[in-house]
Amino acid sequence: MPTLPLGLACVAAATRRAGHDVELVDLMGEKDTGWIIHDAAERLKPNIIGISVRNIDDQNMANPRFLLDQVRDVLTHCRRVSMAPIVLGGAGFSLFPQSVLSYLGADMGIQGEGEYSFPLLIQRIQCDHSLSEVPGLYLLDRGLQGNRQFEKELDQFPLPDLHLLSPSLYEGEDFWVPVQTRRGCPMRCSYCSTETIEGCHIRKRSPEDILRWLHQWVKAGFHRFHFVDNTFNFPPSYARALCSRIIEEGWDAAWRCLLYPGRADEALVKMMARAGCKEVSLGFESGCERILKGMNKRFKKEEIRLTNELLADNGIHRMGFLLLGGPGETKESVEESLSFVDSLALDILKVTIGIRIYPHTKLSRFATEEAVIGKDDDLLFSRFYMVKGIEAWVRETIDAWKKDRPNWII
């Protein structure tokens, strides 16, 4: 699925609002990145360059693909055409700020929300003021300068104008416009990196702000949207308010989202369907109560089943996820999960074997206690948790099940 650089565009919009000339260079899907960077630098003559690092690797235990070398190539091209300082940001950088900065050799980077910190950094540099209080700023040789902060009112940050994003680059059947209405997640699943990236408190944009932005896309001829919020149904009152506003607009639009099982009642699901929801990803990860509890999932198997039935009854396409091999996993728990998901008759099932270990998670602490990783290991280079002794069996078992289930993705 084509990925629009939404976070980068949000920072660009905030920087433009602060009074600066900004050009966003979208390298997603481009092959000749050197020429594109050269052309942009010639036009703009930048005083500062920001690079967004979205992903570190592909989280594939069997054949992991490290992605930072591509970013380093981009940085090298930028150095060739400009003497401007280079600032890193993005979700990938926020996970490993010091390690990414050192590996790529940029001048500095911003951990967390760049809409506030990046314009402030530019102002400090222009006025030759100290950078010591810029929130989330890391310098290459001096580490963290100012403590991170999380803006409570997201409406203070502008959403990017379509002219900044060049929507013509994204026309096609596979493209769904990404929409982020909330940041932060309080659920603290054992393996999840969201808290490190966005914090553990949910912060929301007003439904009115979101609808104004969606209206631009609808006017431009786009009618498919992907709500990329970690949990669309948290809080339920906000989800209902958003659906209600979409219904009022009367758009002929379709959208997809990620739903937390057990927190979606019949009224909400019906409202989602009326508002144009066509597909839901159910992040349940296991079909074994014991494993669910270990992952800190706050729902039971029957709640997964009920949510799945509600979605099916309302004509919403369902995609489920299994994450196998975590702490406490056994052959019996794997077989229980497979039997459970098979009974759900999902439209698509994505199975992942082995869990990527991220810093500051319960899984990383558990992996340290088990000596899977060392206390001071740099997790920038992918490390995975997989229960010893069953990996080969799990892969063989999944392959056998998949033969008769073409809707399973491994």
C-alpha positions as CSV (number, residue, x, y, z in Angstrom):
1,M,0.0,0.0,0.0
2,P,1.5,3.4,-1.0
3,T,2.5,5.4,2.1
4,L,2.0,9.1,2.2
5,P,4.6,10.8,4.5
6,L,1.9,12.3,6.9
7,G,4.2,13.0,9.8
8,L,6.8,14.8,7.7
9,A,4.0,16.8,6.0
10,C,2.6,17.9,9.4
11,V,6.0,19.2,10.5
12,A,6.4,21.0,7.1
13,A,2.9,22.6,7.6
14,A,3.8,23.8,11.1
15,T,7.1,25.2,9.8
16,R,5.4,27.0,7.0
17,R,2.9,28.5,9.5
18,A,5.8,29.8,11.5
19,G,6.7,32.0,8.5
20,H,9.4,29.9,6.7
21,D,9.7,28.9,3.1
22,V,9.3,25.1,3.0
23,E,9.5,22.5,0.3
24,L,8.5,18.9,1.0
25,V,10.5,16.3,-1.0
26,D,8.6,13.0,-1.0
27,L,11.0,10.2,-1.8
28,M,8.5,7.3,-1.2
29,G,8.6,5.1,-4.3
30,E,11.3,7.2,-6.0
31,K,14.4,5.5,-7.5
32,D,16.6,8.4,-8.5
33,T,16.6,10.2,-5.2
34,G,19.9,11.9,-5.8
35,W,18.5,13.9,-8.7
36,I,15.3,14.8,-6.9
37,I,17.3,16.1,-3.8
38,H,19.7,18.0,-6.1
39,D,16.8,19.7,-7.9
40,A,15.0,20.7,-4.7
41,A,18.3,22.1,-3.2
42,E,19.0,24.2,-6.3
43,R,15.5,25.7,-6.1
44,L,15.2,26.4,-2.4
45,K,18.9,26.9,-1.3
46,P,17.9,25.5,2.2
47,N,19.2,26.8,5.5
48,I,18.1,23.6,7.2
49,I,17.1,20.1,6.0
50,G,14.8,17.8,7.9
51,I,14.7,14.0,7.2
52,S,11.9,11.8,8.5
53,V,12.9,8.3,9.5
54,R,9.7,6.2,9.5
55,N,10.9,2.6,9.9
56,I,14.1,1.0,11.2
57,D,13.5,-2.5,9.7
58,D,10.7,-4.6,8.5
59,Q,10.2,-6.7,11.7
60,N,10.6,-10.0,9.8
61,M,12.5,-12.4,12.0
62,A,13.1,-15.0,9.2
63,N,14.8,-12.5,6.9
64,P,15.1,-9.1,8.6
65,R,15.7,-6.1,6.3
66,F,17.5,-3.1,7.8
67,L,16.3,0.2,6.3
68,L,18.6,2.9,7.6
69,D,21.2,2.4,4.9
70,Q,18.7,3.9,2.5
71,V,18.3,6.9,4.7
72,R,22.0,7.2,4.9
73,D,22.1,7.4,1.1
74,V,19.6,10.3,1.3
75,L,21.7,12.0,3.9
76,T,24.8,11.7,1.7
77,H,23.0,13.2,-1.2
78,C,21.9,16.1,1.0
79,R,25.5,16.7,2.1
80,R,26.7,16.8,-1.5
81,V,24.3,19.6,-2.5
82,S,24.1,21.7,0.7
83,M,26.0,22.8,3.8
84,A,22.8,23.2,5.8
85,P,22.5,21.3,9.1
86,I,20.5,18.1,8.8
87,V,17.8,17.3,11.4
88,L,16.3,13.8,11.8
89,G,12.8,13.1,13.1
90,G,10.0,10.5,12.6
91,A,8.8,7.5,14.5
92,G,11.9,5.4,13.8
93,F,14.1,8.2,15.1
94,S,12.0,8.6,18.2
95,L,12.5,4.9,19.1
96,F,16.3,5.0,18.9
97,P,17.3,8.7,19.0
98,Q,20.9,8.5,19.9
99,S,21.7,5.3,18.0
100,V,20.0,6.5,14.8
101,L,21.8,9.9,15.0
102,S,25.1,8.2,15.5
103,Y,24.6,5.7,12.8
104,L,23.5,8.2,10.2
105,G,25.8,11.0,11.2
106,A,23.3,13.8,11.0
107,D,23.8,17.0,13.0
108,M,20.8,16.7,15.3
109,G,17.4,15.1,15.6
110,I,14.1,15.7,17.3
111,Q,12.4,12.9,19.4
112,G,8.6,13.2,19.5
113,E,6.4,15.9,18.0
114,G,8.3,18.0,15.6
115,E,5.5,20.5,14.9
116,Y,6.6,22.5,17.9
117,S,10.3,21.7,18.3
118,F,11.4,22.1,14.6
119,P,10.2,25.7,14.1
120,L,11.6,26.6,17.6
121,L,14.9,25.0,16.6
122,I,15.0,27.2,13.4
123,Q,14.2,30.3,15.5
124,R,17.0,29.5,17.9
125,I,19.5,28.9,15.2
126,Q,18.5,32.1,13.4
127,C,19.0,34.2,16.5
128,D,22.1,32.3,17.5
129,H,20.5,31.3,20.8
130,S,21.2,28.3,22.9
131,L,19.5,25.0,21.8
132,S,19.5,23.6,25.3
133,E,15.8,24.0,25.8
134,V,14.4,22.7,22.5
135,P,12.1,19.8,23.5
136,G,13.3,16.4,22.4
137,L,16.4,17.8,20.6
138,Y,19.4,15.5,20.4
139,L,22.8,16.8,19.2
140,L,25.2,14.4,17.7
141,D,28.0,14.7,20.3
142,R,26.0,16.0,23.2
143,G,22.9,13.9,23.5
144,L,19.4,15.1,24.7
145,Q,19.1,18.9,25.2
146,G,15.5,19.6,26.3
147,N,13.0,17.2,27.7
148,R,10.3,15.9,25.4
149,Q,6.8,17.4,25.7
150,F,3.5,16.2,24.4
151,E,1.0,18.8,23.2
152,K,-2.4,18.1,24.7
153,E,-4.4,20.1,22.2
154,L,-3.5,18.7,18.7
155,D,-5.7,21.3,17.0
156,Q,-2.8,23.7,17.7
157,F,-0.8,21.8,15.0
158,P,-1.9,22.5,11.4
159,L,-2.8,19.6,9.2
160,P,-0.9,19.7,5.9
161,D,-2.4,21.4,2.8
162,L,-2.8,19.1,-0.2
163,H,-0.6,21.4,-2.3
164,L,2.3,20.6,0.1
165,L,1.7,16.9,-0.4
166,S,1.1,16.7,-4.2
167,P,-1.8,14.3,-4.1
168,S,-1.5,13.5,-7.8
169,L,1.5,11.2,-6.8
170,Y,-1.0,9.0,-4.9
171,E,-3.8,8.4,-7.4
172,G,-4.6,4.7,-7.8
173,E,-6.7,1.9,-6.4
174,D,-4.2,1.0,-3.7
175,F,-4.1,4.4,-2.1
176,W,-6.0,5.2,1.1
177,V,-5.4,8.7,2.6
178,P,-3.9,8.3,6.1
179,V,-5.7,10.2,8.8
180,Q,-4.5,10.5,12.4
181,T,-7.1,11.9,14.7
182,R,-5.4,10.8,18.0
183,R,-1.9,10.3,19.4
184,G,-0.8,8.2,22.3
185,C,-2.1,4.9,23.7
186,P,-2.7,3.9,27.3
187,M,-3.0,0.1,26.8
188,R,0.7,-0.7,27.3
189,C,0.7,-4.0,25.3
190,S,3.9,-5.9,26.3
191,Y,5.7,-5.6,22.9
192,C,4.4,-2.3,21.6
193,S,6.5,0.8,20.8
194,T,3.7,3.3,20.6
195,E,4.2,4.7,24.2
196,T,7.8,5.5,23.3
197,I,6.8,7.3,20.1
198,E,3.6,9.0,21.1
199,G,3.2,8.7,24.9
200,C,0.6,6.8,26.9
201,H,-2.1,9.5,27.1
202,I,-4.6,9.9,24.3
203,R,-4.6,13.3,22.8
204,K,-7.2,14.2,20.2
205,R,-7.9,16.6,17.4
206,S,-11.5,17.9,17.3
207,P,-13.8,16.1,14.9
208,E,-14.4,19.5,13.2
209,D,-10.7,19.9,12.5
210,I,-10.5,16.4,11.0
211,L,-13.6,16.9,8.9
212,R,-12.3,20.1,7.4
213,W,-9.1,18.3,6.4
214,L,-11.0,15.3,4.9
215,H,-13.2,17.7,3.0
216,Q,-10.1,18.9,1.1
217,W,-9.3,15.4,-0.1
218,V,-13.0,14.7,-1.0
219,K,-13.0,17.9,-3.1
220,A,-9.8,16.7,-4.8
221,G,-11.5,13.4,-5.8
222,F,-10.2,11.1,-3.0
223,H,-12.8,8.9,-1.4
224,R,-10.8,6.3,0.7
225,F,-9.3,7.0,4.0
226,H,-7.3,5.0,6.5
227,F,-7.6,6.1,10.2
228,V,-4.1,5.2,11.4
229,D,-4.9,5.8,15.1
230,N,-3.7,3.0,17.3
231,T,-7.2,2.3,18.5
232,F,-10.1,3.9,16.6
233,N,-12.6,3.0,19.4
234,F,-10.7,4.8,22.2
235,P,-12.4,6.7,23.7
236,P,-15.8,5.4,22.4
237,S,-17.4,8.8,22.8
238,Y,-14.9,10.3,20.4
239,A,-15.3,7.5,17.8
240,R,-19.1,8.1,17.9
241,A,-18.7,11.8,17.5
242,L,-16.4,11.4,14.5
243,C,-18.7,8.9,12.9
244,S,-21.7,11.2,13.5
245,R,-19.9,14.1,11.7
246,I,-19.0,11.9,8.7
247,I,-22.6,10.7,8.4
248,E,-23.8,14.3,8.5
249,E,-21.5,15.3,5.7
250,G,-23.1,12.6,3.5
251,W,-19.9,11.8,1.6
252,D,-19.6,8.8,-0.6
253,A,-16.4,7.7,1.1
254,A,-15.0,4.5,2.4
255,W,-12.5,4.0,5.3
256,R,-10.6,1.5,7.4
257,C,-9.3,1.5,10.9
258,L,-7.7,-0.5,13.7
259,L,-10.2,-1.6,16.4
260,Y,-9.5,-2.8,19.9
261,P,-11.6,-5.9,20.6
262,G,-14.1,-5.8,23.4
263,R,-14.5,-2.0,23.4
264,A,-16.9,-1.8,20.4
265,D,-20.6,-2.3,21.1
266,E,-23.4,-2.9,18.6
267,A,-24.4,0.8,18.4
268,L,-20.8,1.9,17.6
269,V,-20.3,-0.7,15.0
270,K,-23.6,0.2,13.3
271,M,-22.6,3.8,13.3
272,M,-19.2,3.0,11.8
273,A,-20.9,1.1,9.0
274,R,-23.2,4.0,8.3
275,A,-20.3,6.3,8.2
276,G,-18.6,4.3,5.5
277,C,-16.3,1.9,7.4
278,K,-15.5,-1.0,5.0
279,E,-12.5,-2.7,6.7
280,V,-11.3,-3.2,10.3
281,S,-8.0,-4.6,11.5
282,L,-8.5,-6.5,14.8
283,G,-5.3,-6.4,16.8
284,F,-5.9,-9.4,19.1
285,E,-2.5,-11.2,18.4
286,S,-3.5,-14.5,20.2
287,G,-6.3,-16.9,20.7
288,C,-5.1,-18.2,24.0
289,E,-6.3,-16.5,27.2
290,R,-3.0,-17.1,29.0
291,I,-1.0,-15.5,26.2
292,L,-3.4,-12.6,25.9
293,K,-2.9,-11.9,29.6
294,G,0.9,-12.0,29.2
295,M,0.7,-9.5,26.4
296,N,-1.4,-7.2,28.7
297,K,-4.4,-7.4,26.4
298,R,-7.5,-6.3,28.3
299,F,-10.0,-8.5,26.6
300,K,-11.1,-12.1,26.5
301,K,-11.5,-14.5,23.6
302,E,-15.2,-14.2,23.7
303,E,-14.9,-10.4,23.4
304,I,-12.8,-10.9,20.2
305,R,-15.5,-13.3,18.9
306,L,-18.3,-10.9,19.7
307,T,-16.6,-7.9,18.1
308,N,-15.8,-10.0,15.0
309,E,-19.5,-11.1,14.7
310,L,-20.7,-7.5,15.0
311,L,-18.4,-6.4,12.2
312,A,-19.4,-9.3,10.0
313,D,-23.1,-8.7,10.6
314,N,-22.6,-5.1,9.5
315,G,-20.8,-6.0,6.3
316,I,-17.3,-4.8,7.5
317,H,-14.3,-6.6,6.1
318,R,-12.2,-8.1,8.9
319,M,-8.4,-8.6,9.1
320,G,-6.9,-10.3,12.1
321,F,-3.4,-10.7,13.4
322,L,-1.5,-13.4,15.2
323,L,1.8,-12.8,16.9
324,L,3.4,-16.1,17.8
325,G,6.4,-17.1,19.8
326,G,6.3,-14.6,22.7
327,P,6.9,-15.4,26.4
328,G,5.0,-18.4,27.6
329,E,4.1,-19.6,24.1
330,T,3.9,-23.4,23.7
331,K,2.8,-25.8,21.0
332,E,-0.5,-26.1,22.7
333,S,-1.1,-22.3,22.9
334,V,-0.2,-22.0,19.2
335,E,-2.6,-24.7,18.2
336,E,-5.3,-23.1,20.4
337,S,-4.7,-19.7,18.6
338,L,-4.9,-21.3,15.2
339,S,-8.1,-23.1,16.0
340,F,-9.6,-20.0,17.4
341,V,-8.8,-17.7,14.5
342,D,-10.0,-20.4,12.0
343,S,-13.4,-20.4,13.8
344,L,-13.7,-16.6,13.2
345,A,-13.8,-16.9,9.4
346,L,-11.8,-13.7,9.0
347,D,-11.4,-12.2,5.5
348,I,-7.6,-12.0,6.0
349,L,-5.3,-13.2,8.7
350,K,-1.7,-12.0,9.1
351,V,0.6,-14.3,11.0
352,T,3.9,-13.1,12.4
353,I,6.4,-15.5,13.9
354,G,8.8,-14.0,16.5
355,I,8.4,-10.6,18.1
356,R,10.6,-7.6,17.4
357,I,12.1,-6.4,20.8
358,Y,11.8,-2.6,21.3
359,P,13.4,-0.6,24.1
360,H,11.3,0.4,27.2
361,T,8.8,-2.3,26.8
362,K,7.8,-5.1,29.1
363,L,9.0,-7.6,26.5
364,S,12.5,-6.0,26.5
365,R,12.7,-6.3,30.3
366,F,11.5,-10.0,30.1
367,A,14.1,-10.7,27.3
368,T,16.8,-9.2,29.5
369,E,15.8,-11.3,32.5
370,E,16.0,-14.4,30.2
371,A,19.3,-13.3,28.8
372,V,17.8,-13.2,25.3
373,I,19.4,-9.7,25.1
374,G,21.9,-8.0,27.3
375,K,21.0,-5.1,29.5
376,D,23.0,-2.7,27.4
377,D,22.4,-4.2,24.0
378,D,21.6,-1.6,21.2
379,L,18.3,-2.8,19.8
380,L,18.7,-0.6,16.7
381,F,19.7,-3.8,14.9
382,S,16.7,-6.0,15.1
383,R,16.5,-8.6,17.9
384,F,13.6,-10.9,18.3
385,Y,11.9,-12.9,21.1
386,M,11.1,-16.4,20.1
387,V,10.5,-19.2,22.6
388,K,13.3,-21.7,22.4
389,G,12.6,-25.1,20.9
390,I,9.4,-24.5,18.9
391,E,10.3,-22.1,16.1
392,A,10.8,-24.7,13.4
393,W,7.6,-26.5,14.5
394,V,5.7,-23.3,14.4
395,R,6.8,-22.5,10.9
396,E,6.0,-26.0,9.7
397,T,2.6,-25.9,11.4
398,I,1.7,-22.5,9.9
399,D,2.8,-23.7,6.4
400,A,0.5,-26.7,6.7
401,W,-2.5,-24.7,7.8
402,K,-1.9,-22.1,5.1
403,K,-2.2,-24.6,2.3
404,D,-6.0,-24.7,2.6
405,R,-6.3,-21.1,3.6
406,P,-5.3,-18.7,0.8
407,N,-6.4,-15.7,2.9
408,W,-3.6,-16.3,5.4
409,I,-0.6,-14.1,5.0
410,I,2.7,-15.2,6.5
